[in-house]
């Protein structure tokens, strides 16, 4: 799913991630996703601090499995794989192939190169 699409984490917290992958279709109704998506990608805007702090902690707290922050200014991708170690950040350039950790055990693991998407 892509924005605009609501994700209701709880009664007080509704967000609209830029891109999200929801593996469990029971989380989706006709209006929104009613729990944490498995994978969220945010593209930084004028307020990058929100992506790096506020949303980071919300997504960790409510069960997002993987979170990417794509920083267009720095041309870097900050990858958090909360299932493995919530305190670890992996940093990639746009030219690198980035493994999608939630699919790491697939017969053909998914890797994405941001430069190829731009």
SVG drawing of the C-alpha trace seen along z (x, -y; Angstrom):
<svg xmlns="http://www.w3.org/2000/svg" viewBox="-15 -21 41 43">
<polyline fill="none" stroke="black" stroke-width="0.4" points="0.0,0.0 1.1,-3.6 0.1,-6.9 -2.5,-8.2 -3.6,-5.2 -4.3,-5.2 -2.7,-2.8 -4.4,-2.7 -1.8,-1.5 -4.2,-2.2 -7.0,-4.5 -4.6,-7.5 -2.1,-6.8 -3.1,-6.9 -0.2,-7.3 0.1,-7.4 3.4,-5.8 4.7,-6.5 4.9,-2.8 3.9,0.3 3.6,4.0 0.9,5.8 1.3,9.6 -1.8,10.4 -5.0,9.4 -7.1,9.7 -5.6,6.4 -7.2,4.5 -10.7,3.3 -12.4,1.0 -10.9,-2.1 -7.5,-1.3 -4.9,1.1 -5.9,1.8 -2.6,2.9 1.1,2.6 2.2,3.3 5.1,5.8 7.3,3.4 7.2,-0.4 9.2,-2.8 9.2,-6.5 10.8,-9.0 12.1,-12.0 10.5,-15.3 11.1,-18.7 10.7,-17.2 13.0,-14.2 13.2,-14.2 9.7,-12.8 10.7,-9.8 13.9,-9.3 12.4,-9.7 8.6,-9.8 7.6,-7.3 10.6,-5.1 9.5,-4.6 5.8,-4.2 6.6,-1.5 8.9,0.3 6.3,0.2 3.4,1.4 5.1,4.3 6.3,3.2 8.9,5.9 11.0,3.7 11.4,0.0 13.3,-1.9 13.9,-5.6 14.9,-6.8 16.8,-10.1 16.8,-11.9 19.1,-14.6 21.8,-12.3 21.1,-9.6 21.1,-7.0 18.6,-4.4 18.4,-3.7 17.2,-0.1 15.8,1.1 15.0,4.8 13.1,4.8 12.7,8.6 16.5,9.2 17.8,6.3 15.7,3.1 18.8,1.1 20.7,1.8 20.7,-0.5 22.1,0.6 23.0,-2.2 23.0,-1.8 23.7,-4.1 21.1,-4.4 23.5,-2.3 23.6,0.7 21.2,3.7 19.3,3.6 18.1,7.0 14.5,7.0 14.8,8.7 11.2,9.9 11.8,12.0 15.3,13.2 14.2,16.8 12.4,16.9 13.8,19.2 14.7,16.1 15.4,13.3 14.2,9.9 16.8,7.1 16.0,3.5 18.3,0.9 16.8,-2.6 18.8,-4.1 16.9,-1.7 13.6,-3.0 14.3,-6.7"/>
</svg>
